[in-house]
Amino acid sequence: MPKLPRLSGAEVVRVLRRLGFEMVRQRGSHVVMRRGAAGCVVPLHAEVKVGTLAGLLRQANVSSEEFLAEL
């Protein structure tokens, strides 16, 4: 598994949109994104921690290689 970079929440949302995810709703600083049955919650923080990013990619059924290719 390649090493995930430190990104902002807005950058994570941008990459997930390129992967076909749509923004379903936002409440405060958290955005719910969905693609078919898979979905995830992205915190819109200045920096999303690497462990949090790995967890939301797991939740969204997106591999780290697929995510990094769209980055």
mmCIF file as Biopython writes it, N, C-alpha, C and O atoms, coordinates in Angstrom:
data_model
#
loop_
_atom_site.group_PDB
_atom_site.id
_atom_site.type_symbol
_atom_site.label_atom_id
_atom_site.label_alt_id
_atom_site.label_comp_id
_atom_site.label_asym_id
_atom_site.label_entity_id
_atom_site.label_seq_id
_atom_site.pdbx_PDB_ins_code
_atom_site.Cartn_x
_atom_site.Cartn_y
_atom_site.Cartn_z
_atom_site.occupancy
_atom_site.B_iso_or_equiv
_atom_site.auth_seq_id
_atom_site.auth_asym_id
_atom_site.pdbx_PDB_model_num
ATOM 1   N N  . MET A ? 1  ? 0.847   -1.174 0.000   1.0 0.0 1  A 1 
ATOM 2   C CA . MET A ? 1  ? 0.000   0.000  0.000   1.0 0.0 1  A 1 
ATOM 3   C C  . MET A ? 1  ? 0.892   1.237  0.000   1.0 0.0 1  A 1 
ATOM 4   O O  . MET A ? 1  ? 1.734   1.390  0.885   1.0 0.0 1  A 1 
ATOM 5   N N  . PRO A ? 2  ? 0.718   2.124  -0.985  1.0 0.0 2  A 1 
ATOM 6   C CA . PRO A ? 2  ? 1.539   3.331  -1.019  1.0 0.0 2  A 1 
ATOM 7   C C  . PRO A ? 2  ? 1.179   4.279  0.125   1.0 0.0 2  A 1 
ATOM 8   O O  . PRO A ? 2  ? 0.085   4.227  0.686   1.0 0.0 2  A 1 
ATOM 9   N N  . LYS A ? 3  ? 2.116   5.123  0.442   1.0 0.0 3  A 1 
ATOM 10  C CA . LYS A ? 3  ? 1.931   6.078  1.522   1.0 0.0 3  A 1 
ATOM 11  C C  . LYS A ? 3  ? 0.965   7.178  1.084   1.0 0.0 3  A 1 
ATOM 12  O O  . LYS A ? 3  ? 1.107   7.747  0.002   1.0 0.0 3  A 1 
ATOM 13  N N  . LEU A ? 4  ? -0.010  7.467  1.931   1.0 0.0 4  A 1 
ATOM 14  C CA . LEU A ? 4  ? -0.991  8.499  1.614   1.0 0.0 4  A 1 
ATOM 15  C C  . LEU A ? 4  ? -0.453  9.871  1.999   1.0 0.0 4  A 1 
ATOM 16  O O  . LEU A ? 4  ? 0.203   10.010 3.032   1.0 0.0 4  A 1 
ATOM 17  N N  . PRO A ? 5  ? -0.721  10.885 1.184   1.0 0.0 5  A 1 
ATOM 18  C CA . PRO A ? 5  ? -0.241  12.231 1.498   1.0 0.0 5  A 1 
ATOM 19  C C  . PRO A ? 5  ? -1.172  12.933 2.484   1.0 0.0 5  A 1 
ATOM 20  O O  . PRO A ? 5  ? -2.292  12.482 2.727   1.0 0.0 5  A 1 
ATOM 21  N N  . ARG A ? 6  ? -0.705  14.016 3.034   1.0 0.0 6  A 1 
ATOM 22  C CA . ARG A ? 6  ? -1.538  14.850 3.895   1.0 0.0 6  A 1 
ATOM 23  C C  . ARG A ? 6  ? -2.230  15.858 2.995   1.0 0.0 6  A 1 
ATOM 24  O O  . ARG A ? 6  ? -1.576  16.641 2.306   1.0 0.0 6  A 1 
ATOM 25  N N  . LEU A ? 7  ? -3.552  15.834 3.002   1.0 0.0 7  A 1 
ATOM 26  C CA . LEU A ? 7  ? -4.351  16.699 2.143   1.0 0.0 7  A 1 
ATOM 27  C C  . LEU A ? 7  ? -5.374  17.451 2.982   1.0 0.0 7  A 1 
ATOM 28  O O  . LEU A ? 7  ? -5.674  17.061 4.110   1.0 0.0 7  A 1 
ATOM 29  N N  . SER A ? 8  ? -5.900  18.523 2.427   1.0 0.0 8  A 1 
ATOM 30  C CA . SER A ? 8  ? -6.998  19.214 3.090   1.0 0.0 8  A 1 
ATOM 31  C C  . SER A ? 8  ? -8.293  18.484 2.761   1.0 0.0 8  A 1 
ATOM 32  O O  . SER A ? 8  ? -8.338  17.667 1.841   1.0 0.0 8  A 1 
ATOM 33  N N  . GLY A ? 9  ? -9.336  18.780 3.512   1.0 0.0 9  A 1 
ATOM 34  C CA . GLY A ? 9  ? -10.626 18.158 3.254   1.0 0.0 9  A 1 
ATOM 35  C C  . GLY A ? 9  ? -11.166 18.509 1.884   1.0 0.0 9  A 1 
ATOM 36  O O  . GLY A ? 9  ? -11.772 17.666 1.222   1.0 0.0 9  A 1 
ATOM 37  N N  . ALA A ? 10 ? -10.954 19.749 1.446   1.0 0.0 10 A 1 
ATOM 38  C CA . ALA A ? 10 ? -11.419 20.181 0.123   1.0 0.0 10 A 1 
ATOM 39  C C  . ALA A ? 10 ? -10.712 19.405 -0.990  1.0 0.0 10 A 1 
ATOM 40  O O  . ALA A ? 10 ? -11.326 19.076 -2.005  1.0 0.0 10 A 1 
ATOM 41  N N  . GLU A ? 11 ? -9.428  19.114 -0.802  1.0 0.0 11 A 1 
ATOM 42  C CA . GLU A ? 11 ? -8.686  18.339 -1.804  1.0 0.0 11 A 1 
ATOM 43  C C  . GLU A ? 11 ? -9.199  16.903 -1.869  1.0 0.0 11 A 1 
ATOM 44  O O  . GLU A ? 11 ? -9.288  16.322 -2.951  1.0 0.0 11 A 1 
ATOM 45  N N  . VAL A ? 12 ? -9.535  16.333 -0.721  1.0 0.0 12 A 1 
ATOM 46  C CA . VAL A ? 12 ? -10.067 14.968 -0.677  1.0 0.0 12 A 1 
ATOM 47  C C  . VAL A ? 12 ? -11.415 14.926 -1.410  1.0 0.0 12 A 1 
ATOM 48  O O  . VAL A ? 12 ? -11.673 14.003 -2.182  1.0 0.0 12 A 1 
ATOM 49  N N  . VAL A ? 13 ? -12.270 15.925 -1.166  1.0 0.0 13 A 1 
ATOM 50  C CA . VAL A ? 13 ? -13.563 15.998 -1.843  1.0 0.0 13 A 1 
ATOM 51  C C  . VAL A ? 13 ? -13.367 16.104 -3.352  1.0 0.0 13 A 1 
ATOM 52  O O  . VAL A ? 13 ? -14.083 15.456 -4.116  1.0 0.0 13 A 1 
ATOM 53  N N  . ARG A ? 14 ? -12.411 16.909 -3.782  1.0 0.0 14 A 1 
ATOM 54  C CA . ARG A ? 14 ? -12.131 17.092 -5.213  1.0 0.0 14 A 1 
ATOM 55  C C  . ARG A ? 14 ? -11.728 15.765 -5.869  1.0 0.0 14 A 1 
ATOM 56  O O  . ARG A ? 14 ? -12.204 15.443 -6.958  1.0 0.0 14 A 1 
ATOM 57  N N  . VAL A ? 15 ? -10.860 15.000 -5.214  1.0 0.0 15 A 1 
ATOM 58  C CA . VAL A ? 15 ? -10.416 13.723 -5.768  1.0 0.0 15 A 1 
ATOM 59  C C  . VAL A ? 15 ? -11.570 12.723 -5.791  1.0 0.0 15 A 1 
ATOM 60  O O  . VAL A ? 15 ? -11.723 11.982 -6.762  1.0 0.0 15 A 1 
ATOM 61  N N  . LEU A ? 16 ? -12.380 12.693 -4.739  1.0 0.0 16 A 1 
ATOM 62  C CA . LEU A ? 16 ? -13.509 11.764 -4.709  1.0 0.0 16 A 1 
ATOM 63  C C  . LEU A ? 16 ? -14.525 12.099 -5.796  1.0 0.0 16 A 1 
ATOM 64  O O  . LEU A ? 16 ? -15.138 11.193 -6.361  1.0 0.0 16 A 1 
ATOM 65  N N  . ARG A ? 17 ? -14.714 13.369 -6.098  1.0 0.0 17 A 1 
ATOM 66  C CA . ARG A ? 17 ? -15.615 13.751 -7.199  1.0 0.0 17 A 1 
ATOM 67  C C  . ARG A ? 17 ? -15.087 13.240 -8.530  1.0 0.0 17 A 1 
ATOM 68  O O  . ARG A ? 17 ? -15.864 12.806 -9.380  1.0 0.0 17 A 1 
ATOM 69  N N  . ARG A ? 18 ? -13.768 13.287 -8.721  1.0 0.0 18 A 1 
ATOM 70  C CA . ARG A ? 18 ? -13.171 12.740 -9.946  1.0 0.0 18 A 1 
ATOM 71  C C  . ARG A ? 18 ? -13.399 11.237 -10.050 1.0 0.0 18 A 1 
ATOM 72  O O  . ARG A ? 18 ? -13.462 10.685 -11.149 1.0 0.0 18 A 1 
ATOM 73  N N  . LEU A ? 19 ? -13.523 10.579 -8.899  1.0 0.0 19 A 1 
ATOM 74  C CA . LEU A ? 19 ? -13.754 9.137  -8.872  1.0 0.0 19 A 1 
ATOM 75  C C  . LEU A ? 19 ? -15.231 8.788  -9.000  1.0 0.0 19 A 1 
ATOM 76  O O  . LEU A ? 19 ? -15.583 7.610  -8.948  1.0 0.0 19 A 1 
ATOM 77  N N  . GLY A ? 20 ? -16.103 9.775  -9.166  1.0 0.0 20 A 1 
ATOM 78  C CA . GLY A ? 20 ? -17.518 9.516  -9.383  1.0 0.0 20 A 1 
ATOM 79  C C  . GLY A ? 20 ? -18.406 9.692  -8.170  1.0 0.0 20 A 1 
ATOM 80  O O  . GLY A ? 20 ? -19.598 9.392  -8.244  1.0 0.0 20 A 1 
ATOM 81  N N  . PHE A ? 21 ? -17.875 10.164 -7.062  1.0 0.0 21 A 1 
ATOM 82  C CA . PHE A ? 21 ? -18.686 10.399 -5.873  1.0 0.0 21 A 1 
ATOM 83  C C  . PHE A ? 21 ? -19.431 11.720 -6.007  1.0 0.0 21 A 1 
ATOM 84  O O  . PHE A ? 21 ? -18.949 12.658 -6.642  1.0 0.0 21 A 1 
ATOM 85  N N  . GLU A ? 22 ? -20.614 11.780 -5.400  1.0 0.0 22 A 1 
ATOM 86  C CA . GLU A ? 22 ? -21.407 13.007 -5.381  1.0 0.0 22 A 1 
ATOM 87  C C  . GLU A ? 22 ? -21.596 13.437 -3.936  1.0 0.0 22 A 1 
ATOM 88  O O  . GLU A ? 22 ? -21.689 12.609 -3.030  1.0 0.0 22 A 1 
ATOM 89  N N  . MET A ? 23 ? -21.650 14.752 -3.739  1.0 0.0 23 A 1 
ATOM 90  C CA . MET A ? 23 ? -21.876 15.285 -2.408  1.0 0.0 23 A 1 
ATOM 91  C C  . MET A ? 23 ? -23.366 15.162 -2.101  1.0 0.0 23 A 1 
ATOM 92  O O  . MET A ? 23 ? -24.192 15.747 -2.802  1.0 0.0 23 A 1 
ATOM 93  N N  . VAL A ? 24 ? -23.713 14.412 -1.069  1.0 0.0 24 A 1 
ATOM 94  C CA . VAL A ? 24 ? -25.106 14.189 -0.704  1.0 0.0 24 A 1 
ATOM 95  C C  . VAL A ? 24 ? -25.593 15.308 0.205   1.0 0.0 24 A 1 
ATOM 96  O O  . VAL A ? 24 ? -26.651 15.894 -0.023  1.0 0.0 24 A 1 
ATOM 97  N N  . ARG A ? 25 ? -24.807 15.596 1.236   1.0 0.0 25 A 1 
ATOM 98  C CA . ARG A ? 25 ? -25.188 16.660 2.172   1.0 0.0 25 A 1 
ATOM 99  C C  . ARG A ? 25 ? -23.974 17.110 2.964   1.0 0.0 25 A 1 
ATOM 100 O O  . ARG A ? 25 ? -22.937 16.447 2.983   1.0 0.0 25 A 1 
ATOM 101 N N  . GLN A ? 26 ? -24.130 18.255 3.617   1.0 0.0 26 A 1 
ATOM 102 C CA . GLN A ? 26 ? -23.076 18.787 4.475   1.0 0.0 26 A 1 
ATOM 103 C C  . GLN A ? 26 ? -23.708 19.288 5.754   1.0 0.0 26 A 1 
ATOM 104 O O  . GLN A ? 26 ? -24.740 19.960 5.737   1.0 0.0 26 A 1 
ATOM 105 N N  . ARG A ? 27 ? -23.077 18.952 6.854   1.0 0.0 27 A 1 
ATOM 106 C CA . ARG A ? 27 ? -23.519 19.469 8.139   1.0 0.0 27 A 1 
ATOM 107 C C  . ARG A ? 27 ? -22.291 19.943 8.884   1.0 0.0 27 A 1 
ATOM 108 O O  . ARG A ? 27 ? -21.444 19.141 9.279   1.0 0.0 27 A 1 
ATOM 109 N N  . GLY A ? 28 ? -22.196 21.224 9.073   1.0 0.0 28 A 1 
ATOM 110 C CA . GLY A ? 28 ? -21.019 21.794 9.724   1.0 0.0 28 A 1 
ATOM 111 C C  . GLY A ? 28 ? -19.800 21.609 8.856   1.0 0.0 28 A 1 
ATOM 112 O O  . GLY A ? 28 ? -19.796 22.016 7.694   1.0 0.0 28 A 1 
ATOM 113 N N  . SER A ? 29 ? -18.766 21.002 9.401   1.0 0.0 29 A 1 
ATOM 114 C CA . SER A ? 29 ? -17.520 20.830 8.660   1.0 0.0 29 A 1 
ATOM 115 C C  . SER A ? 29 ? -17.350 19.418 8.126   1.0 0.0 29 A 1 
ATOM 116 O O  . SER A ? 29 ? -16.226 18.995 7.859   1.0 0.0 29 A 1 
ATOM 117 N N  . HIS A ? 30 ? -18.456 18.671 7.963   1.0 0.0 30 A 1 
ATOM 118 C CA . HIS A ? 30 ? -18.382 17.309 7.448   1.0 0.0 30 A 1 
ATOM 119 C C  . HIS A ? 30 ? -19.294 17.142 6.243   1.0 0.0 30 A 1 
ATOM 120 O O  . HIS A ? 30 ? -20.456 17.548 6.267   1.0 0.0 30 A 1 
ATOM 121 N N  . VAL A ? 31 ? -18.752 16.539 5.187   1.0 0.0 31 A 1 
ATOM 122 C CA . VAL A ? 31 ? -19.480 16.323 3.945   1.0 0.0 31 A 1 
ATOM 123 C C  . VAL A ? 31 ? -19.708 14.827 3.764   1.0 0.0 31 A 1 
ATOM 124 O O  . VAL A ? 31 ? -18.783 14.030 3.926   1.0 0.0 31 A 1 
ATOM 125 N N  . VAL A ? 32 ? -20.928 14.449 3.431   1.0 0.0 32 A 1 
ATOM 126 C CA . VAL A ? 32 ? -21.245 13.058 3.139   1.0 0.0 32 A 1 
ATOM 127 C C  . VAL A ? 32 ? -21.209 12.887 1.633   1.0 0.0 32 A 1 
ATOM 128 O O  . VAL A ? 32 ? -21.908 13.590 0.902   1.0 0.0 32 A 1 
ATOM 129 N N  . MET A ? 33 ? -20.378 11.934 1.162   1.0 0.0 33 A 1 
ATOM 130 C CA . MET A ? 33 ? -20.230 11.677 -0.264  1.0 0.0 33 A 1 
ATOM 131 C C  . MET A ? 33 ? -20.685 10.248 -0.531  1.0 0.0 33 A 1 
ATOM 132 O O  . MET A ? 33 ? -20.516 9.361  0.306   1.0 0.0 33 A 1 
ATOM 133 N N  . ARG A ? 34 ? -21.272 10.038 -1.729  1.0 0.0 34 A 1 
ATOM 134 C CA . ARG A ? 34 ? -21.801 8.721  -2.050  1.0 0.0 34 A 1 
ATOM 135 C C  . ARG A ? 34 ? -21.591 8.406  -3.530  1.0 0.0 34 A 1 
ATOM 136 O O  . ARG A ? 34 ? -21.701 9.272  -4.398  1.0 0.0 34 A 1 
ATOM 137 N N  . ARG A ? 35 ? -21.280 7.119  -3.785  1.0 0.0 35 A 1 
ATOM 138 C CA . ARG A ? 35 ? -21.199 6.584  -5.149  1.0 0.0 35 A 1 
ATOM 139 C C  . ARG A ? 35 ? -21.870 5.224  -5.103  1.0 0.0 35 A 1 
ATOM 140 O O  . ARG A ? 35 ? -21.297 4.257  -4.603  1.0 0.0 35 A 1 
ATOM 141 N N  . GLY A ? 36 ? -23.089 5.152  -5.628  1.0 0.0 36 A 1 
ATOM 142 C CA . GLY A ? 36 ? -23.860 3.917  -5.540  1.0 0.0 36 A 1 
ATOM 143 C C  . GLY A ? 36 ? -24.163 3.600  -4.089  1.0 0.0 36 A 1 
ATOM 144 O O  . GLY A ? 36 ? -24.713 4.431  -3.367  1.0 0.0 36 A 1 
ATOM 145 N N  . ALA A ? 37 ? -23.805 2.401  -3.663  1.0 0.0 37 A 1 
ATOM 146 C CA . ALA A ? 37 ? -24.054 2.003  -2.279  1.0 0.0 37 A 1 
ATOM 147 C C  . ALA A ? 37 ? -22.915 2.407  -1.345  1.0 0.0 37 A 1 
ATOM 148 O O  . ALA A ? 37 ? -23.074 2.401  -0.124  1.0 0.0 37 A 1 
ATOM 149 N N  . ALA A ? 38 ? -21.767 2.758  -1.924  1.0 0.0 38 A 1 
ATOM 150 C CA . ALA A ? 38 ? -20.606 3.122  -1.108  1.0 0.0 38 A 1 
ATOM 151 C C  . ALA A ? 38 ? -20.652 4.611  -0.773  1.0 0.0 38 A 1 
ATOM 152 O O  . ALA A ? 38 ? -20.990 5.439  -1.619  1.0 0.0 38 A 1 
ATOM 153 N N  . GLY A ? 39 ? -20.315 4.932  0.446   1.0 0.0 39 A 1 
ATOM 154 C CA . GLY A ? 39 ? -20.296 6.322  0.863   1.0 0.0 39 A 1 
ATOM 155 C C  . GLY A ? 39 ? -19.257 6.549  1.940   1.0 0.0 39 A 1 
ATOM 156 O O  . GLY A ? 39 ? -18.714 5.603  2.511   1.0 0.0 39 A 1 
ATOM 157 N N  . CYS A ? 40 ? -18.988 7.819  2.209   1.0 0.0 40 A 1 
ATOM 158 C CA . CYS A ? 40 ? -18.028 8.163  3.255   1.0 0.0 40 A 1 
ATOM 159 C C  . CYS A ? 40 ? -18.298 9.577  3.741   1.0 0.0 40 A 1 
ATOM 160 O O  . CYS A ? 40 ? -18.998 10.354 3.093   1.0 0.0 40 A 1 
ATOM 161 N N  . VAL A ? 41 ? -17.732 9.890  4.888   1.0 0.0 41 A 1 
ATOM 162 C CA . VAL A ? 41 ? -17.850 11.220 5.480   1.0 0.0 41 A 1 
ATOM 163 C C  . VAL A ? 41 ? -16.470 11.863 5.466   1.0 0.0 41 A 1 
ATOM 164 O O  . VAL A ? 41 ? -15.511 11.308 6.002   1.0 0.0 41 A 1 
ATOM 165 N N  . VAL A ? 42 ? -16.377 13.039 4.848   1.0 0.0 42 A 1 
ATOM 166 C CA . VAL A ? 42 ? -15.095 13.737 4.726   1.0 0.0 42 A 1 
ATOM 167 C C  . VAL A ? 42 ? -15.112 14.964 5.631   1.0 0.0 42 A 1 
ATOM 168 O O  . VAL A ? 42 ? -15.990 15.815 5.489   1.0 0.0 42 A 1 
ATOM 169 N N  . PRO A ? 43 ? -14.165 15.072 6.554   1.0 0.0 43 A 1 
ATOM 170 C CA . PRO A ? 43 ? -14.072 16.285 7.371   1.0 0.0 43 A 1 
ATOM 171 C C  . PRO A ? 43 ? -13.414 17.402 6.559   1.0 0.0 43 A 1 
ATOM 172 O O  . PRO A ? 43 ? -12.364 17.188 5.952   1.0 0.0 43 A 1 
ATOM 173 N N  . LEU A ? 44 ? -14.010 18.566 6.543   1.0 0.0 44 A 1 
ATOM 174 C CA . LEU A ? 44 ? -13.452 19.693 5.795   1.0 0.0 44 A 1 
ATOM 175 C C  . LEU A ? 44 ? -12.476 20.470 6.673   1.0 0.0 44 A 1 
ATOM 176 O O  . LEU A ? 44 ? -12.673 21.655 6.941   1.0 0.0 44 A 1 
ATOM 177 N N  . HIS A ? 45 ? -11.441 19.798 7.109   1.0 0.0 45 A 1 
ATOM 178 C CA . HIS A ? 45 ? -10.426 20.419 7.949   1.0 0.0 45 A 1 
ATOM 179 C C  . HIS A ? 45 ? -9.269  20.891 7.078   1.0 0.0 45 A 1 
ATOM 180 O O  . HIS A ? 45 ? -9.156  20.499 5.917   1.0 0.0 45 A 1 
ATOM 181 N N  . ALA A ? 46 ? -8.418  21.729 7.642   1.0 0.0 46 A 1 
ATOM 182 C CA . ALA A ? 46 ? -7.255  22.225 6.910   1.0 0.0 46 A 1 
ATOM 183 C C  . ALA A ? 46 ? -6.326  21.076 6.534   1.0 0.0 46 A 1 
ATOM 184 O O  . ALA A ? 46 ? -5.702  21.095 5.474   1.0 0.0 46 A 1 
ATOM 185 N N  . GLU A ? 47 ? -6.240  20.078 7.407   1.0 0.0 47 A 1 
ATOM 186 C CA . GLU A ? 47 ? -5.419  18.899 7.117   1.0 0.0 47 A 1 
ATOM 187 C C  . GLU A ? 47 ? -6.128  17.664 7.654   1.0 0.0 47 A 1 
ATOM 188 O O  . GLU A ? 47 ? -6.431  17.571 8.843   1.0 0.0 47 A 1 
ATOM 189 N N  . VAL A ? 48 ? -6.389  16.712 6.751   1.0 0.0 48 A 1 
ATOM 190 C CA . VAL A ? 48 ? -6.996  15.446 7.147   1.0 0.0 48 A 1 
ATOM 191 C C  . VAL A ? 48 ? -5.858  14.492 7.491   1.0 0.0 48 A 1 
ATOM 192 O O  . VAL A ? 48 ? -4.953  14.277 6.685   1.0 0.0 48 A 1 
ATOM 193 N N  . LYS A ? 49 ? -5.910  13.929 8.681   1.0 0.0 49 A 1 
ATOM 194 C CA . LYS A ? 49 ? -4.847  13.022 9.108   1.0 0.0 49 A 1 
ATOM 195 C C  . LYS A ? 49 ? -4.813  11.786 8.226   1.0 0.0 49 A 1 
ATOM 196 O O  . LYS A ? 49 ? -5.834  11.383 7.669   1.0 0.0 49 A 1 
ATOM 197 N N  . VAL A ? 50 ? -3.641  11.188 8.100   1.0 0.0 50 A 1 
ATOM 198 C CA . VAL A ? 50 ? -3.436  10.051 7.205   1.0 0.0 50 A 1 
ATOM 199 C C  . VAL A ? 50 ? -4.311  8.865  7.629   1.0 0.0 50 A 1 
ATOM 200 O O  . VAL A ? 50 ? -4.875  8.185  6.772   1.0 0.0 50 A 1 
ATOM 201 N N  . GLY A ? 51 ? -4.430  8.613  8.912   1.0 0.0 51 A 1 
ATOM 202 C CA . GLY A ? 51 ? -5.267  7.523  9.390   1.0 0.0 51 A 1 
ATOM 203 C C  . GLY A ? 51 ? -6.743  7.754  9.093   1.0 0.0 51 A 1 
ATOM 204 O O  . GLY A ? 51 ? -7.472  6.818  8.767   1.0 0.0 51 A 1 
ATOM 205 N N  . THR A ? 52 ? -7.178  9.005  9.208   1.0 0.0 52 A 1 
ATOM 206 C CA . THR A ? 52 ? -8.558  9.352  8.886   1.0 0.0 52 A 1 
ATOM 207 C C  . THR A ? 52 ? -8.818  9.165  7.403   1.0 0.0 52 A 1 
ATOM 208 O O  . THR A ? 52 ? -9.866  8.648  7.014   1.0 0.0 52 A 1 
ATOM 209 N N  . LEU A ? 53 ? -7.867  9.583  6.569   1.0 0.0 53 A 1 
ATOM 210 C CA . LEU A ? 53 ? -7.992  9.413  5.124   1.0 0.0 53 A 1 
ATOM 211 C C  . LEU A ? 53 ? -8.049  7.936  4.758   1.0 0.0 53 A 1 
ATOM 212 O O  . LEU A ? 53 ? -8.858  7.541  3.919   1.0 0.0 53 A 1 
ATOM 213 N N  . ALA A ? 54 ? -7.211  7.122  5.369   1.0 0.0 54 A 1 
ATOM 214 C CA . ALA A ? 54 ? -7.219  5.683  5.097   1.0 0.0 54 A 1 
ATOM 215 C C  . ALA A ? 54 ? -8.558  5.073  5.510   1.0 0.0 54 A 1 
ATOM 216 O O  . ALA A ? 54 ? -9.081  4.200  4.818   1.0 0.0 54 A 1 
ATOM 217 N N  . GLY A ? 55 ? -9.109  5.522  6.621   1.0 0.0 55 A 1 
ATOM 218 C CA . GLY A ? 55 ? -10.393 5.010  7.085   1.0 0.0 55 A 1 
ATOM 219 C C  . GLY A ? 55 ? -11.538 5.381  6.169   1.0 0.0 55 A 1 
ATOM 220 O O  . GLY A ? 55 ? -12.411 4.557  5.898   1.0 0.0 55 A 1 
ATOM 221 N N  . LEU A ? 56 ? -11.543 6.608  5.691   1.0 0.0 56 A 1 
ATOM 222 C CA . LEU A ? 56 ? -12.648 7.002  4.812   1.0 0.0 56 A 1 
ATOM 223 C C  . LEU A ? 56 ? -12.521 6.372  3.435   1.0 0.0 56 A 1 
ATOM 224 O O  . LEU A ? 56 ? -13.533 6.143  2.774   1.0 0.0 56 A 1 
ATOM 225 N N  . LEU A ? 57 ? -11.300 6.084  2.983   1.0 0.0 57 A 1 
ATOM 226 C CA . LEU A ? 57 ? -11.137 5.357  1.723   1.0 0.0 57 A 1 
ATOM 227 C C  . LEU A ? 57 ? -11.637 3.915  1.878   1.0 0.0 57 A 1 
ATOM 228 O O  . LEU A ? 57 ? -12.249 3.366  0.962   1.0 0.0 57 A 1 
ATOM 229 N N  . ARG A ? 58 ? -11.378 3.311  3.030   1.0 0.0 58 A 1 
ATOM 230 C CA . ARG A ? 58 ? -11.864 1.961  3.310   1.0 0.0 58 A 1 
ATOM 231 C C  . ARG A ? 58 ? -13.391 1.961  3.336   1.0 0.0 58 A 1 
ATOM 232 O O  . ARG A ? 58 ? -14.031 1.053  2.806   1.0 0.0 58 A 1 
ATOM 233 N N  . GLN A ? 59 ? -13.963 2.987  3.958   1.0 0.0 59 A 1 
ATOM 234 C CA . GLN A ? 59 ? -15.411 3.129  4.060   1.0 0.0 59 A 1 
ATOM 235 C C  . GLN A ? 59 ? -16.036 3.291  2.670   1.0 0.0 59 A 1 
ATOM 236 O O  . GLN A ? 59 ? -17.140 2.803  2.425   1.0 0.0 59 A 1 
ATOM 237 N N  . ALA A ? 60 ? -15.333 3.975  1.762   1.0 0.0 60 A 1 
ATOM 238 C CA . ALA A ? 60 ? -15.845 4.253  0.427   1.0 0.0 60 A 1 
ATOM 239 C C  . ALA A ? 60 ? -15.492 3.169  -0.588  1.0 0.0 60 A 1 
ATOM 240 O O  . ALA A ? 60 ? -15.844 3.290  -1.762  1.0 0.0 60 A 1 
ATOM 241 N N  . ASN A ? 61 ? -14.809 2.122  -0.162  1.0 0.0 61 A 1 
ATOM 242 C CA . ASN A ? 61 ? -14.365 1.044  -1.049  1.0 0.0 61 A 1 
ATOM 243 C C  . ASN A ? 61 ? -13.493 1.555  -2.189  1.0 0.0 61 A 1 
ATOM 244 O O  . ASN A ? 61 ? -13.669 1.153  -3.339  1.0 0.0 61 A 1 
ATOM 245 N N  . VAL A ? 62 ? -12.553 2.439  -1.871  1.0 0.0 62 A 1 
ATOM 246 C CA . VAL A ? 62 ? -11.604 2.985  -2.841  1.0 0.0 62 A 1 
ATOM 247 C C  . VAL A ? 62 ? -10.210 2.580  -2.390  1.0 0.0 62 A 1 
ATOM 248 O O  . VAL A ? 62 ? -9.848  2.779  -1.230  1.0 0.0 62 A 1 
ATOM 249 N N  . SER A ? 63 ? -9.423  2.014  -3.301  1.0 0.0 63 A 1 
ATOM 250 C CA . SER A ? 63 ? -8.062  1.631  -2.939  1.0 0.0 63 A 1 
ATOM 251 C C  . SER A ? 63 ? -7.176  2.875  -2.897  1.0 0.0 63 A 1 
ATOM 252 O O  . SER A ? 63 ? -7.476  3.882  -3.537  1.0 0.0 63 A 1 
ATOM 253 N N  . SER A ? 64 ? -6.102  2.797  -2.149  1.0 0.0 64 A 1 
ATOM 254 C CA . SER A ? 64 ? -5.194  3.934  -2.061  1.0 0.0 64 A 1 
ATOM 255 C C  . SER A ? 64 ? -4.524  4.189  -3.408  1.0 0.0 64 A 1 
ATOM 256 O O  . SER A ? 64 ? -4.225  5.336  -3.739  1.0 0.0 64 A 1 
ATOM 257 N N  . GLU A ? 65 ? -4.283  3.127  -4.193  1.0 0.0 65 A 1 
ATOM 258 C CA . GLU A ? 65 ? -3.677  3.296  -5.518  1.0 0.0 65 A 1 
ATOM 259 C C  . GLU A ? 65 ? -4.627  4.062  -6.432  1.0 0.0 65 A 1 
ATOM 260 O O  . GLU A ? 65 ? -4.206  4.959  -7.163  1.0 0.0 65 A 1 
ATOM 261 N N  . GLU A ? 66 ? -5.917  3.704  -6.386  1.0 0.0 66 A 1 
ATOM 262 C CA . GLU A ? 66 ? -6.920  4.383  -7.201  1.0 0.0 66 A 1 
ATOM 263 C C  . GLU A ? 66 ? -7.027  5.855  -6.804  1.0 0.0 66 A 1 
ATOM 264 O O  . GLU A ? 66 ? -7.140  6.732  -7.660  1.0 0.0 66 A 1 
ATOM 265 N N  . PHE A ? 67 ? -6.991  6.114  -5.498  1.0 0.0 67 A 1 
ATOM 266 C CA . PHE A ? 67 ? -7.081  7.487  -4.988  1.0 0.0 67 A 1 
ATOM 267 C C  . PHE A ? 67 ? -5.875  8.299  -5.445  1.0 0.0 67 A 1 
ATOM 268 O O  . PHE A ? 67 ? -6.028  9.422  -5.925  1.0 0.0 67 A 1 
ATOM 269 N N  . LEU A ? 68 ? -4.670  7.735  -5.298  1.0 0.0 68 A 1 
ATOM 270 C CA . LEU A ? 68 ? -3.450  8.454  -5.666  1.0 0.0 68 A 1 
ATOM 271 C C  . LEU A ? 68 ? -3.354  8.680  -7.174  1.0 0.0 68 A 1 
ATOM 272 O O  . LEU A ? 68 ? -2.765  9.669  -7.611  1.0 0.0 68 A 1 
ATOM 273 N N  . ALA A ? 69 ? -3.926  7.774  -7.977  1.0 0.0 69 A 1 
ATOM 274 C CA . ALA A ? 69 ? -3.903  7.945  -9.432  1.0 0.0 69 A 1 
ATOM 275 C C  . ALA A ? 69 ? -4.732  9.154  -9.845  1.0 0.0 69 A 1 
ATOM 276 O O  . ALA A ? 69 ? -4.392  9.830  -10.816 1.0 0.0 69 A 1 
ATOM 277 N N  . GLU A ? 70 ? -5.809  9.436  -9.128  1.0 0.0 70 A 1 
ATOM 278 C CA . GLU A ? 70 ? -6.655  10.588 -9.448  1.0 0.0 70 A 1 
ATOM 279 C C  . GLU A ? 70 ? -6.158  11.874 -8.819  1.0 0.0 70 A 1 
ATOM 280 O O  . GLU A ? 70 ? -6.632  12.960 -9.151  1.0 0.0 70 A 1 
ATOM 281 N N  . LEU A ? 71 ? -5.207  11.751 -7.915  1.0 0.0 71 A 1 
ATOM 282 C CA . LEU A ? 71 ? -4.662  12.937 -7.244  1.0 0.0 71 A 1 
ATOM 283 C C  . LEU A ? 71 ? -3.835  13.727 -8.230  1.0 0.0 71 A 1 
ATOM 284 O O  . LEU A ? 71 ? -3.280  14.768 -7.877  1.0 0.0 71 A 1 
#
